[in-house]
């Protein structure tokens, strides 16, 4: 079986904030622990990869889904191929040759209570929906996969994200490696304030998180092989409408709203350019 493993950084055990852990030190005042963060993510990815191969995977493509880059290629399991960059946009080089999609290090969507570092694409988003269904980064890619008949089988990240994933794909295997501690949505905050909001979390030790991820990945692929994709396909019916609400960049700046439509493809509506207008 061939698996596409999407990765992100903010959902990894031990990652504390965006500025010092998830952004490169080339940016002023950023990136003090960036290399440590890349190592933590890569080892969680390796744990998932090990579990999938133990359950019978034949081929795994690891997609580096963190904007600044989150994978350390020197530490990555040598059995996989590493995908960086998506020149044609959604569905992010996914095609029907894959039998399943999975996630490691994923965070919850923007505005999720008790989530750690929750956002959608960037801290600027208040919410994004497709046909009225609120989706974050997980949901967008799961919908692209579902459009091709590809099941979403496994994910790891914070506890609130795991709940989000099970809401969309009820039979997906989830592993929570930390638990956010901040209540509320932060909907009324500007971008800068929201980026500083969801920093508190209770983390598993990285070694414990990796053991759970390895076991979860093994369980997930085993369940797919035994039971098929029932409860793992995330689908909506066309036509598609994308609605996105953005925060103001600074205090006092109003929110803006964007709408886009496409008759046939959820991937295509996600690729439509943004034209935000005042709410």
LUMSEFI-52441 format. One record per residue (C-alpha): residue number from 1; x, z, y; residue in three letters. Coordinates in nm, 2 decimals. Last residue first. Layout:
<rs>
[r NUM [X Z Y] Ala]
...
</rs>
This chain:
<rs>
[r 279 [-1.76 0.62 4.21] Unk]
[r 278 [-1.52 0.41 4.42] Unk]
[r 277 [-1.39 0.10 4.24] Unk]
[r 276 [-1.13 0.05 3.97] Unk]
[r 275 [-1.04 -0.30 3.86] Unk]
[r 274 [-0.87 -0.26 3.53] Unk]
[r 273 [-0.76 -0.56 3.33] Unk]
[r 272 [-0.94 -0.64 3.00] Unk]
[r 271 [-0.72 -0.55 2.70] Unk]
[r 270 [-0.95 -0.27 2.58] Unk]
[r 269 [-1.24 -0.52 2.58] Unk]
[r 268 [-1.03 -0.76 2.36] Unk]
[r 267 [-0.96 -0.49 2.11] Unk]
[r 266 [-1.33 -0.40 2.09] Unk]
[r 265 [-1.40 -0.76 2.01] Unk]
[r 264 [-1.72 -0.98 2.04] Unk]
[r 263 [-1.90 -0.99 2.36] Unk]
[r 262 [-1.65 -0.83 2.60] Unk]
[r 261 [-1.73 -0.61 2.89] Unk]
[r 260 [-1.53 -0.41 3.16] Unk]
[r 259 [-1.62 -0.12 3.39] Unk]
[r 258 [-1.39 0.08 3.61] Unk]
[r 257 [-1.47 0.40 3.81] Unk]
[r 256 [-1.28 0.58 4.08] Unk]
[r 255 [-1.24 0.95 4.17] Unk]
[r 254 [-1.19 1.05 4.54] Unk]
[r 253 [-0.86 1.16 4.70] Unk]
[r 252 [-0.90 1.51 4.83] Unk]
[r 251 [-0.61 1.66 4.63] Unk]
[r 250 [-0.37 1.39 4.51] Unk]
[r 249 [-0.38 1.10 4.27] Unk]
[r 248 [-0.76 1.09 4.25] Unk]
[r 247 [-0.88 1.10 3.90] Unk]
[r 246 [-0.99 0.79 3.70] Unk]
[r 245 [-1.32 0.71 3.52] Unk]
[r 244 [-1.31 0.44 3.25] Unk]
[r 243 [-1.61 0.25 3.11] Unk]
[r 242 [-1.54 -0.01 2.84] Unk]
[r 241 [-1.84 -0.21 2.73] Unk]
[r 240 [-1.86 -0.39 2.39] Unk]
[r 239 [-2.11 -0.64 2.25] Unk]
[r 238 [-2.08 -0.56 1.96] Unk]
[r 237 [-2.13 -0.28 1.70] Unk]
[r 236 [-1.91 0.02 1.68] Unk]
[r 235 [-1.67 0.12 1.40] Unk]
[r 234 [-1.44 0.40 1.29] Unk]
[r 233 [-1.37 0.36 0.91] Unk]
[r 232 [-1.26 0.67 0.72] Unk]
[r 231 [-1.59 0.81 0.59] Unk]
[r 230 [-1.59 0.57 0.30] Unk]
[r 229 [-1.25 0.40 0.28] Unk]
[r 228 [-1.19 0.42 -0.10] Unk]
[r 227 [-1.23 0.74 -0.32] Unk]
[r 226 [-0.92 0.76 -0.54] Unk]
[r 225 [-0.67 0.55 -0.35] Unk]
[r 224 [-0.79 0.68 -0.02] Unk]
[r 223 [-0.77 1.04 -0.15] Unk]
[r 222 [-0.42 0.99 -0.27] Unk]
[r 221 [-0.32 0.85 0.07] Unk]
[r 220 [-0.46 1.15 0.25] Unk]
[r 219 [-0.32 1.41 0.01] Unk]
[r 218 [0.03 1.28 0.04] Unk]
[r 217 [0.00 1.27 0.41] Unk]
[r 216 [-0.14 1.63 0.42] Unk]
[r 215 [0.14 1.76 0.20] Unk]
[r 214 [0.41 1.61 0.42] Unk]
[r 213 [0.23 1.72 0.73] Unk]
[r 212 [0.20 2.08 0.60] Unk]
[r 211 [0.57 2.10 0.52] Unk]
[r 210 [0.66 1.95 0.85] Unk]
[r 209 [0.46 2.21 1.04] Unk]
[r 208 [0.63 2.49 0.86] Unk]
[r 207 [0.97 2.36 0.95] Unk]
[r 206 [0.86 2.31 1.31] Unk]
[r 205 [0.74 2.67 1.34] Unk]
[r 204 [0.37 2.66 1.42] Unk]
[r 203 [0.28 2.66 1.78] Unk]
[r 202 [0.05 2.87 2.00] Unk]
[r 201 [-0.03 2.68 2.32] Unk]
[r 200 [-0.03 2.70 2.70] Unk]
[r 199 [0.05 2.39 2.90] Unk]
[r 198 [-0.29 2.24 2.97] Unk]
[r 197 [-0.31 2.24 3.35] Unk]
[r 196 [0.01 2.10 3.50] Unk]
[r 195 [-0.08 1.73 3.45] Unk]
[r 194 [-0.43 1.82 3.58] Unk]
[r 193 [-0.29 1.94 3.91] Unk]
[r 192 [-0.09 1.62 3.97] Unk]
[r 191 [-0.38 1.39 3.87] Unk]
[r 190 [-0.65 1.56 4.09] Unk]
[r 189 [-0.87 1.83 3.93] Unk]
[r 188 [-1.25 1.80 3.90] Unk]
[r 187 [-1.25 1.73 3.53] Unk]
[r 186 [-1.03 2.02 3.44] Unk]
[r 185 [-1.21 2.04 3.10] Unk]
[r 184 [-1.25 2.41 3.04] Unk]
[r 183 [-1.05 2.66 2.83] Unk]
[r 182 [-0.67 2.67 2.81] Unk]
[r 181 [-0.52 2.81 2.48] Unk]
[r 180 [-0.41 2.50 2.29] Unk]
[r 179 [-0.35 2.54 1.92] Unk]
[r 178 [-0.05 2.40 1.73] Unk]
[r 177 [0.05 2.21 1.42] Unk]
[r 176 [-0.30 2.11 1.31] Unk]
[r 175 [-0.30 1.88 1.01] Unk]
[r 174 [-0.59 1.64 0.96] Unk]
[r 173 [-0.71 1.44 0.66] Unk]
[r 172 [-0.97 1.19 0.76] Unk]
[r 171 [-1.31 1.22 0.59] Unk]
[r 170 [-1.52 1.26 0.90] Unk]
[r 169 [-1.37 0.97 1.10] Unk]
[r 168 [-1.49 1.00 1.46] Unk]
[r 167 [-1.57 1.37 1.47] Unk]
[r 166 [-1.28 1.43 1.23] Unk]
[r 165 [-1.04 1.29 1.49] Unk]
[r 164 [-1.17 1.50 1.77] Unk]
[r 163 [-1.14 1.82 1.56] Unk]
[r 162 [-0.78 1.72 1.49] Unk]
[r 161 [-0.72 1.67 1.86] Unk]
[r 160 [-0.85 2.02 1.93] Unk]
[r 159 [-0.61 2.17 1.67] Unk]
[r 158 [-0.30 2.00 1.81] Unk]
[r 157 [-0.14 1.71 1.63] Unk]
[r 156 [-0.14 1.55 1.29] Unk]
[r 155 [-0.34 1.26 1.16] Unk]
[r 154 [-0.43 1.09 0.83] Unk]
[r 153 [-0.66 0.83 0.68] Unk]
[r 152 [-0.79 0.59 0.95] Unk]
[r 151 [-0.93 0.31 0.74] Unk]
[r 150 [-0.87 -0.07 0.80] Unk]
[r 149 [-1.18 -0.29 0.80] Unk]
[r 148 [-1.04 -0.51 1.08] Unk]
[r 147 [-1.28 -0.37 1.34] Unk]
[r 146 [-1.21 -0.03 1.20] Unk]
[r 145 [-0.84 -0.07 1.30] Unk]
[r 144 [-0.93 -0.15 1.66] Unk]
[r 143 [-1.17 0.14 1.66] Unk]
[r 142 [-0.91 0.37 1.53] Unk]
[r 141 [-0.67 0.25 1.80] Unk]
[r 140 [-0.92 0.34 2.08] Unk]
[r 139 [-1.03 0.66 1.91] Unk]
[r 138 [-0.68 0.80 1.88] Unk]
[r 137 [-0.58 0.72 2.24] Unk]
[r 136 [-0.89 0.89 2.37] Unk]
[r 135 [-1.25 0.80 2.31] Unk]
[r 134 [-1.59 0.89 2.46] Unk]
[r 133 [-1.86 0.68 2.29] Unk]
[r 132 [-2.10 0.52 2.55] Unk]
[r 131 [-2.04 0.17 2.43] Unk]
[r 130 [-1.66 0.24 2.46] Unk]
[r 129 [-1.58 0.54 2.67] Unk]
[r 128 [-1.28 0.65 2.88] Unk]
[r 127 [-1.26 0.99 3.06] Unk]
[r 126 [-1.10 1.17 3.35] Unk]
[r 125 [-0.78 0.95 3.33] Unk]
[r 124 [-0.49 1.01 3.57] Unk]
[r 123 [-0.30 1.23 3.32] Unk]
[r 122 [-0.20 0.91 3.14] Unk]
[r 121 [-0.30 0.71 2.84] Unk]
[r 120 [-0.58 0.95 2.77] Unk]
[r 119 [-0.48 1.31 2.83] Unk]
[r 118 [-0.46 1.66 2.67] Unk]
[r 117 [-0.13 1.84 2.70] Unk]
[r 116 [-0.25 2.11 2.46] Unk]
[r 115 [-0.63 2.12 2.39] Unk]
[r 114 [-0.85 2.42 2.44] Unk]
[r 113 [-1.11 2.22 2.62] Unk]
[r 112 [-1.08 1.84 2.60] Unk]
[r 111 [-1.08 1.67 2.94] Unk]
[r 110 [-0.85 1.38 2.85] Unk]
[r 109 [-0.83 1.30 2.48] Unk]
[r 108 [-0.65 1.52 2.23] Unk]
[r 107 [-0.28 1.48 2.14] Unk]
[r 106 [-0.10 1.29 1.86] Unk]
[r 105 [0.23 1.39 1.71] Unk]
[r 104 [0.17 1.18 1.39] Unk]
[r 103 [-0.10 0.92 1.34] Unk]
[r 102 [-0.23 0.72 1.04] Unk]
[r 101 [-0.35 0.36 0.97] Unk]
[r 100 [-0.44 0.22 0.63] Unk]
[r 99 [-0.42 -0.10 0.41] Unk]
[r 98 [-0.21 -0.31 0.65] Unk]
[r 97 [-0.19 -0.69 0.60] Unk]
[r 96 [-0.51 -0.72 0.80] Unk]
[r 95 [-0.32 -0.69 1.13] Unk]
[r 94 [-0.19 -0.42 1.37] Unk]
[r 93 [0.05 -0.56 1.63] Unk]
[r 92 [-0.08 -0.32 1.90] Unk]
[r 91 [-0.45 -0.40 1.86] Unk]
[r 90 [-0.44 -0.42 2.16] Unk]
[r 89 [-0.16 -0.56 2.38] Unk]
[r 88 [0.01 -0.90 2.32] Unk]
[r 87 [0.37 -0.79 2.38] Unk]
[r 86 [0.33 -0.46 2.19] Unk]
[r 85 [0.66 -0.27 2.22] Unk]
[r 84 [0.86 -0.07 1.97] Unk]
[r 83 [0.80 -0.09 1.59] Unk]
[r 82 [1.03 0.09 1.36] Unk]
[r 81 [1.05 -0.02 0.99] Unk]
[r 80 [1.06 0.24 0.72] Unk]
[r 79 [1.28 0.33 0.43] Unk]
[r 78 [1.57 0.45 0.66] Unk]
[r 77 [1.38 0.77 0.75] Unk]
[r 76 [1.43 0.81 1.12] Unk]
[r 75 [1.72 1.03 1.24] Unk]
[r 74 [1.93 0.75 1.39] Unk]
[r 73 [1.62 0.58 1.53] Unk]
[r 72 [1.53 0.88 1.75] Unk]
[r 71 [1.16 0.83 1.81] Unk]
[r 70 [0.98 0.93 2.13] Unk]
[r 69 [1.01 0.64 2.37] Unk]
[r 68 [0.92 0.66 2.74] Unk]
[r 67 [0.56 0.56 2.67] Unk]
[r 66 [0.52 0.74 2.34] Unk]
[r 65 [0.36 0.51 2.08] Unk]
[r 64 [0.67 0.45 1.87] Unk]
[r 63 [0.51 0.26 1.58] Unk]
[r 62 [0.63 0.34 1.23] Unk]
[r 61 [0.57 0.07 0.98] Unk]
[r 60 [0.54 0.19 0.62] Unk]
[r 59 [0.57 -0.01 0.30] Unk]
[r 58 [0.51 0.06 -0.07] Unk]
[r 57 [0.30 0.38 -0.04] Unk]
[r 56 [0.25 0.56 -0.37] Unk]
[r 55 [0.16 0.92 -0.30] Unk]
[r 54 [0.53 1.03 -0.27] Unk]
[r 53 [0.58 0.74 -0.02] Unk]
[r 52 [0.30 0.87 0.19] Unk]
[r 51 [0.43 1.23 0.18] Unk]
[r 50 [0.78 1.13 0.27] Unk]
[r 49 [0.66 0.92 0.56] Unk]
[r 48 [0.45 1.21 0.69] Unk]
[r 47 [0.76 1.44 0.68] Unk]
[r 46 [0.97 1.17 0.85] Unk]
[r 45 [0.72 1.15 1.13] Unk]
[r 44 [0.74 1.52 1.18] Unk]
[r 43 [1.13 1.49 1.18] Unk]
[r 42 [1.11 1.21 1.44] Unk]
[r 41 [0.88 1.42 1.67] Unk]
[r 40 [1.11 1.72 1.67] Unk]
[r 39 [1.42 1.50 1.72] Unk]
[r 38 [1.26 1.32 2.02] Unk]
[r 37 [1.16 1.66 2.17] Unk]
[r 36 [1.52 1.79 2.13] Unk]
[r 35 [1.64 1.47 2.31] Unk]
[r 34 [1.39 1.53 2.59] Unk]
[r 33 [1.47 1.90 2.64] Unk]
[r 32 [1.59 1.88 3.01] Unk]
[r 31 [1.39 1.56 3.06] Unk]
[r 30 [1.28 1.57 3.42] Unk]
[r 29 [1.41 1.69 3.76] Unk]
[r 28 [1.47 1.33 3.88] Unk]
[r 27 [1.38 1.07 3.61] Unk]
[r 26 [1.69 0.96 3.41] Unk]
[r 25 [1.64 1.28 3.21] Unk]
[r 24 [1.38 1.11 3.00] Unk]
[r 23 [1.02 1.24 2.99] Unk]
[r 22 [0.85 1.42 2.70] Unk]
[r 21 [1.02 1.76 2.69] Unk]
[r 20 [1.10 1.87 3.05] Unk]
[r 19 [0.81 1.70 3.24] Unk]
[r 18 [0.54 1.67 2.97] Unk]
[r 17 [0.52 2.03 2.85] Unk]
[r 16 [0.59 2.26 2.55] Unk]
[r 15 [0.68 2.04 2.25] Unk]
[r 14 [0.74 2.29 1.97] Unk]
[r 13 [0.49 2.15 1.72] Unk]
[r 12 [0.43 1.78 1.81] Unk]
[r 11 [0.11 1.66 1.98] Unk]
[r 10 [0.27 1.56 2.31] Unk]
[r 9 [0.51 1.31 2.14] Unk]
[r 8 [0.31 1.02 2.01] Unk]
[r 7 [0.32 0.82 1.68] Unk]
[r 6 [0.12 0.55 1.51] Unk]
[r 5 [0.19 0.51 1.14] Unk]
[r 4 [0.08 0.17 1.00] Unk]
[r 3 [0.06 0.19 0.62] Unk]
[r 2 [0.11 -0.08 0.35] Unk]
[r 1 [0.00 0.00 0.00] Unk]
</rs>
